[in-house]
């Protein structure tokens, strides 16, 4: 994943936490990332795909922590 994509996902996560999925818009995410909305659409098809990427990232982080705890 490119740095710009990581930045979009990390920022979108914060926006989703603040406003929730339903109230968050692509404009909100673009404004927080400080890039144009068209740039986000270059990487992602829409808000749902970004939300799934955020969830996947959180699940991977959780699984990693769980693996560490179980192995200890």
N, C-alpha and C positions, 0 to 999 in steps of 0.2 A: 504494500500500500504506500502510495506517495505521501510526502509530508503534507501537501495541500489537502489530500483526502483525510488524513488523520486529523488535521486541524478542523475540517468541516464536521467530522464525527464528534470530536471532543467538545466543540462549541455547541453543536446541536444537542448533545446530551445535557448540557447546562440549561439550554433554552427549554427543552422538554421538561426538565425538573422544575423550572420556574413557572411555566405556563400550562404544562400538561400537553399531551399529544393533540387533543382536539383544538385547542386555542392557538397552538404554534403554527405559524405560517412559514413558507419558504422565504418570504421577505424578512421575517424575524431572524431566521438563521443567517441569511445573507448579510443583514445589518450587523449582527454580532461578529461574524467572521471578517467583516469588512471587505467583502468581495461582491461582485455582481451576481444577481440571481441566475443569470445565464451560465456563469461559471459553475455554479452548483449543479445545474442541469447537464452540464458537460460530463460530470462524474456520476451523477445519480439521476434516476428517472423521476424521482419525486420524494415527498415527505415520508411515505410509507417505507421506501427502500432505505432511507437514512435511519428511520426509527428501527428497522430490523437490524441494521449494522450496529447501532448503539446497543441494542439488546444482545446481539451476538458477542460484542466486545465485553459487555458485563458478564455474560455467561462464561466466556473464556477466562476472565479474571477470577471469577468465583471457582471454576473448576481447578485452576492452577493453585489457588489457596487451599482448596479442599485436598488436592493431591499432596501438597506439602504437609498439611496437618495429619493426614492419614499415614504418610510414610514415616512421620516422627513417632 
